[in-house]
């Protein structure tokens, strides 16, 4: 028995050494601040086994303790086996002129805001082509309730209503489920700096209270438009808004938004009421160590941010609370070539969809 216990102790020491080494390796990659919390730890103090006739008996001496430890969520920090993607993707739809934005909704249906063809299309899993659900079937522009003039962004609220940033019509259009008739819910269709109007909006997002957040780029501002309101409220005003491509509400704060600025090659984090960026993201852990013309963005359920790094032909992931990005798809090992990607989305299984080739195709990269 004594020998068994000694053997168990040596095994335990070896396992603890391995765990310590793995922890050190993880810490080299982690950029997040660790969050301290209470964990229950069960420790195997010793074990031994013996055989009686043909039966093997194993005894474990365990000690359950409660200890305060500092841990980091590796799933949301480094591209472990849970956050890696096949570098060989597949083009799933090839019929766009300028897929400015992607959105994945119920049943993993993909919605594409094709600014170049003045319509929004949807693609269902395994379909051979996408179908037009709003806007022109013939790429015509217009300002009626059924037409767009460069729909630059798309999002949905919790009730399934679709919102479209109608760029050259200076308005936000909302569509009920299964309807192609839009209602103007922000802007008047006339460009101006008045709070009743917009001037070439580029991107939108909607919160659970149905407030719309608008990158009103030619007015250098982010505007919050409450449900059923006839005018907006400026939450951020700065000339850096002018070249914003996309806008996302922060998943961890109710008074912050992210914007991608394709002119300054940065992602800015803004706090409402503060007209200077709270922080910026631009650094990438790669040979090309900075963003170049960041465009579309999306968050995953863990709070990690994915940014289309258009001029570097890649998608970069910023782990939650990290200021250094990691390339997840793109580069010489990725096929098809991303070639000036414009937009990105994630389905329920975290498969990655990227508008590639200048927004003319959408490719899927499966999560491993």
C-alpha positions, 0 to 999 in steps of 0.5 A, spaced: 500 500 500 505 504 501 508 503 494 502 504 491 501 511 495 508 513 493 507 512 486 500 516 486 504 521 489 509 521 484 503 521 478 500 527 482 506 531 482 508 529 474 500 532 473 501 538 477 508 540 473 504 539 466 498 543 468 503 548 471 507 548 464 500 549 460 498 554 464 504 558 463 504 557 456 496 560 456 499 566 459 504 567 454 498 568 449 493 571 454 491 578 453 485 579 458 485 581 465 484 575 469 478 575 473 478 572 480 473 568 483 471 562 487 472 555 485 471 548 488 477 544 487 477 536 487 484 534 489 486 527 488 491 526 494 492 518 492 490 512 489 491 505 489 489 499 486 489 491 487 486 485 484 482 480 487 481 474 483 479 477 476 476 483 479 480 490 479 479 495 485 481 502 485 481 506 491 481 514 490 483 518 496 480 525 495 480 532 498 475 537 496 477 544 498 474 551 496 480 556 494 480 563 491 484 562 484 485 567 478 483 564 472 482 566 465 477 564 460 481 561 455 475 560 450 474 567 449 482 569 449 486 564 445 484 560 438 484 554 442 481 548 438 474 551 440 475 557 436 479 555 430 476 555 423 478 551 417 482 555 412 479 551 406 472 555 405 467 554 400 463 559 396 456 559 398 453 564 394 456 568 388 451 573 385 452 580 388 455 587 386 457 589 393 455 585 399 456 591 404 453 587 410 451 580 412 447 578 418 445 571 420 438 570 423 433 565 425 435 558 422 442 560 420 439 564 414 444 569 411 441 576 409 446 580 404 445 587 404 447 588 396 449 596 396 451 595 388 444 592 386 440 596 391 436 590 394 437 585 400 437 578 399 436 572 403 440 565 402 437 559 406 442 553 408 443 549 402 440 553 397 443 554 390 442 562 390 439 567 394 432 571 393 431 578 393 426 580 399 426 587 399 428 592 394 429 592 386 429 585 383 433 589 377 438 593 381 434 599 380 434 605 385 429 609 388 426 612 394 419 609 395 417 604 400 419 598 396 426 601 393 433 603 396 439 607 393 445 604 396 443 599 402 449 599 406 447 596 412 442 591 415 440 588 422 434 585 425 430 587 432 428 581 437 421 581 434 424 579 427 423 586 424 429 588 419 432 595 419 436 597 413 441 603 412 438 606 406 445 610 404 443 615 399 436 616 401 438 618 408 433 614 412 432 608 416 427 603 413 424 598 417 420 591 414 415 587 418 417 579 417 415 577 410 414 584 407 417 588 402 414 594 404 418 599 408 417 604 413 421 610 414 423 610 422 429 615 422 430 620 417 426 624 413 429 622 406 432 629 406 439 630 408 441 635 413 444 636 420 437 637 423 436 632 428 430 630 424 434 628 418 440 624 416 446 625 411 449 619 408 448 614 414 453 608 413 451 603 419 446 601 424 444 597 430 438 596 434 438 594 442 433 590 446 429 597 447 428 598 439 433 604 440 436 605 433 444 607 433 446 610 427 453 612 424 450 619 421 457 619 417 457 626 413 454 629 420 460 626 424 455 623 429 452 617 432 445 618 433 440 614 438 433 614 435 428 612 440 422 607 437 417 611 434 421 618 435 421 623 430 428 626 431 434 623 434 439 624 440 446 625 438 450 620 443 457 622 440 460 627 435 467 627 432 470 628 425 472 620 426 465 618 425 466 621 417 469 614 415 465 609 419 464 603 415 460 599 421 457 600 428 456 595 433 453 596 440 458 593 445 456 586 448 458 588 455 456 596 456 449 599 455 453 606 453 458 604 448 459 602 441 464 600 436 465 603 429 470 601 424 474 607 421 476 605 414 480 611 413 484 611 419 485 604 419 482 603 426 476 600 430 474 606 435 470 604 442 466 610 444 462 612 450 456 615 450 456 623 451 464 623 450 466 626 444 473 622 444 474 615 443 475 611 449 480 606 446 482 604 439 484 597 436 489 597 430 494 592 433 495 585 430 499 579 432 502 578 425 507 580 420 502 585 417 501 588 424 496 593 423 489 593 420 488 596 414 481 599 412 477 595 417 470 594 414 464 589 417 464 587 424 461 582 428 461 579 436 461 572 438 457 569 444 463 570 448 464 577 447 470 576 442 470 581 436 471 579 429 473 585 424 474 585 416 481 587 415 480 589 408 486 591 405 490 585 408 485 580 405 483 577 412 479 577 418 482 579 425 479 576 432 480 581 438 479 577 444 474 580 449 478 586 453 484 585 448 487 590 444 491 585 440 488 581 434 489 574 432 488 572 424 483 567 424 482 566 416 486 570 410 493 569 408 497 565 403 494 558 407 486 560 406 482 558 400 479 561 396 483 568 397 479 573 401 481 579 396 478 585 399 473 582 403 467 587 406 463 584 411 463 578 416 457 574 420 457 568 424 452 562 424 449 558 431 455 554 430 460 559 429 461 558 422 464 564 419 461 567 413 465 572 409 463 577 403 470 576 399 472 578 392 470 586 393 463 583 396 461 579 390 461 573 393 460 570 400 464 564 402 463 560 408 469 557 413 467 552 417 469 552 425 473 546 427 
